Structure formats: C-alpha cells, structure tokens
C-alpha cells in the first residue's frame, strides 16, 4: 500500500522541473518499479511477431533487449523492436 508514496512524491515534485530533471525522475521510477511499457518485436518485412505490455524494466544491450514479462519469464529479444512508454 505504501509503494505508491515514492512515485507520487516524485510526480508531485516534477511540476516545476526542467526536462532533464523529469528524465532523471523517470529513470529513477523505472529502476525502482518499472514503467508501463509496450515492447513490439518485428520481422524483416515489418510484420509484428509479438507484443508485450506491462510494468517492467527494460535493459537494452547493443542490438538486443531483455526484461521480465508480467509472468516473471525472462525475455531476451534482438532484431527490430520498439519500446514505448505508455502514459
């Protein structure tokens, strides 16, 4: 129940922040609890292979990315992918 206090305090403090400070707050939130994201993996013709949605931390390593999906499974992808932060 108290997990929402830290992100709420960060969001409230972001009202008068610069863009750089907002990015830092976003990175801190991502490291602590993850962000609501959509990760889409594409094939070489632009078709969608798979899409993952949820609150998770994504680590990009060169041309690949890894994260834990909502079921707790480790996912490692490479190739063409898009990572979107959902508001």
C-alpha positions as CSV (number, residue, x, y, z in Angstrom):
1,X,0.0,0.0,0.0
2,X,2.9,2.4,0.7
3,X,4.5,1.6,-2.7
4,X,2.6,4.4,-4.3
5,X,4.0,7.1,-1.9
6,X,7.5,7.3,-3.5
7,X,6.3,7.5,-7.1
8,X,3.6,10.0,-6.1
9,X,6.1,12.2,-4.3
10,X,8.4,12.1,-7.4
11,X,5.5,13.1,-9.7
12,X,4.4,15.9,-7.5
13,X,7.9,17.3,-7.3
14,X,8.1,17.2,-11.1
15,X,5.6,20.0,-11.6
16,X,8.3,22.7,-11.6
17,X,11.1,20.6,-13.1
18,X,13.1,21.0,-16.2
19,X,13.0,18.4,-18.9
20,X,16.4,17.0,-17.8
21,X,15.1,16.6,-14.2
22,X,11.9,14.9,-15.5
23,X,14.0,12.4,-17.4
24,X,16.0,11.7,-14.2
25,X,12.8,11.2,-12.3
26,X,11.6,8.8,-15.0
27,X,14.8,6.8,-14.9
28,X,14.6,6.5,-11.1
29,X,11.0,5.4,-11.3
30,X,12.0,2.9,-14.0
31,X,14.8,1.5,-11.8
32,X,12.6,1.2,-8.7
33,X,9.3,-0.2,-10.0
34,X,9.4,-0.2,-13.8
35,X,7.3,1.8,-16.2
36,X,4.2,0.9,-18.1
37,X,5.6,-0.1,-21.5
38,X,4.7,-1.8,-24.8
39,X,7.5,-3.7,-26.4
40,X,6.9,-4.8,-30.0
41,X,9.2,-7.2,-32.0
42,X,9.0,-7.0,-35.8
43,X,10.1,-9.4,-38.5
44,X,12.2,-8.3,-41.5
45,X,9.1,-7.4,-43.5
46,X,7.7,-5.1,-40.8
47,X,5.1,-7.5,-39.5
48,X,4.6,-7.9,-35.8
49,X,6.0,-11.1,-34.3
50,X,5.0,-10.4,-30.7
51,X,3.9,-7.6,-28.4
52,X,4.4,-7.4,-24.6
53,X,2.5,-4.9,-22.4
54,X,3.0,-4.2,-18.7
55,X,5.1,-2.6,-16.0
56,X,8.6,-3.7,-16.4
57,X,12.2,-2.6,-16.6
58,X,13.9,-3.0,-19.9
59,X,17.7,-3.3,-20.3
60,X,19.0,-2.5,-23.8
61,X,22.3,-4.1,-24.6
62,X,23.6,-3.2,-28.1
63,X,21.0,-4.5,-30.6
64,X,19.2,-6.6,-28.0
65,X,16.9,-6.0,-25.0
66,X,15.9,-8.0,-22.0
67,X,13.2,-7.8,-19.4
68,X,10.9,-9.9,-17.2
69,X,7.4,-10.1,-18.5
70,X,4.3,-10.0,-16.3
71,X,4.5,-13.7,-15.7
72,X,8.1,-13.4,-14.4
73,X,9.6,-15.0,-17.5
74,X,12.9,-13.6,-18.8
75,X,12.6,-12.3,-22.3
76,X,15.6,-11.5,-24.5
77,X,14.9,-10.1,-27.9
78,X,17.1,-8.9,-30.8
79,X,16.4,-7.6,-34.2
80,X,13.9,-4.8,-34.9
81,X,12.0,-3.8,-31.9
82,X,10.2,-0.7,-30.5
83,X,9.9,0.1,-26.8
84,X,7.2,2.6,-25.9
85,X,6.4,4.2,-22.6
86,X,2.7,4.4,-22.1
87,X,1.2,7.3,-20.1
